[in-house]
Amino acid sequence: MAVGLRALNRLASNGLIDRFGLRDPAQRVLHTASKATVRTATRAGRTFATTQKLSKPARQPRTGRSDLFDLTPDDEQQMLRESVRDFALAKLRPAAQQADEACATPNELLEQANELGLTMVGVPEELGGAVAERSAVTTVLMAEALAQGDMGIAVACLAPAGVSTALSLWGDADQQATYLPEFVGENVPAAALALLEPRPLFNPFELQTRARRTAGGFVLDGIKSLVPRAGDAELFIVAAQLEDSDGLTSALFIVEPGGAGLSIEPEPGMGIRAAATGRLVLEGVKVPGGALLGEGRADVMTECIHLSRLGWCALAVGTGQAVLDYVIPYVNERKAFGEPISSRQSVAFTVANIAIELDGMRLATYRAASRVDQGLPFGREVALARRLCAERGMAIGSDGVQMLGGHGYVKEHPVERWYRDMRAGGVMEGALVV
């Protein structure tokens, strides 16, 4: 990379470029070339192999339907939420600022997060999972609790859990036997769901990434954006439009790194910088026929998008709670004109509005997750939660900065980082599955 950059700088300083009026086209060429110099091939990670033969795929049973509207967590869910929240406040919160600046989460923190069993919640018990029944609510509670520490680190910790949940929900027997044992062991692989693409007005139901059938499987071409932990990922699930005889169908493919045509570009964002997001470039990437997830059914892709958006709602709720918990003591302790600023109605009403909107976001998210667990239609409920969390989440982040005044705009206080992170709740697609 250093040699390439030196050569580009030498070319840019050549006086002949200006003499022949080639500065503008040369700048375009140099921009493309310099961008290519930071692209690196994905490294080959662990070797996934089938450890046991399954006669059929394992699925978690769903919770029985109830006519009562009760979103109170049971004892096991409450225990999990409290343990994850304690971990987030004790470990994630102190490391968040440095992780944001470094655009990476420390490996030891990721290893400690794996010990919580995040990747095991969505895995069936017979394959080593930790929960007897399908429980999107449990995953939502854990994601919310993690985000109270830091949303960026939470994304980095939860990205492999999204892959293990996807394999449990839609993987066939061979796919589960090959990949899921790694997610319930001690050394959990870095993995991510790559769905978002770098273009305006992105529609996850109309992908530009293409997959075409070949004699030996499929060939993928396209670009995926803001993939968490892309640089060290050992497994991807990539969304693409499958060109079939019946037309185009959105589908998910299991892609192992290290193959020809697969490369990574660093792509740090405005927020969730600790997730170490990167751009995944696929240029003629060959995958076997067994890499197709869920047999390419359209309903699999739809469910994946809804469950991903629900995960981002949970992160927005957790980050909003962090803002509220930080703002309340600040406005009570900060004094102006001889009294706490919370004595002013404008301040008190703003803090109350944060709490009100946060409860609305939480209830909408929990309700959608509860319908997922009961096997009820949940697309409408997820859409409502997504809209509420995207709009009110940004308002909560902005109000948090406003309540701290000038302090809210500097990195000495975490509200400016939470404000940047909250923007992800309305624009991100994929990465998570609850």
Secondary structure, DSSP 4 states (H G I P E B T S, - for coil): -HHHHHHHHHHHT-THHHHTT-HHHHHHHHHHHHHHHT-EEPPP-PPP---S--SS---PPPPPP-SS------HHHHHHHHHHHHHIIIIIHHHHHHHHHHTS--HHHHHHHHTTTGGGTTS-GGGT-S-SS--HHHHHHHHHHHHTT-HHHHHHHHHHHHHHHHHHHH--HHHHHHHHHHHTSSSPPPEEEE---SSTT--TTS---EEEE-SSEEEEEEEEEEETTGGG-SEEEEEEEEEETTEEEEEEEEE-TTSTTEEEEE---SS-GGG--EEEEEEEEEEEGGGEEGGG-HHHHHHHHHHHHHHHHHHHHHHHHHHHHHHHHHHHH-EETTEEGGGSHHHHHHHHHHHHHHHHHHHHHHHHHHHHHHT---HHHHHHHHHHHHHHHHHHHHHHHHHTGGGGGSTTSTHHHHHHHHTHHHH--SS---
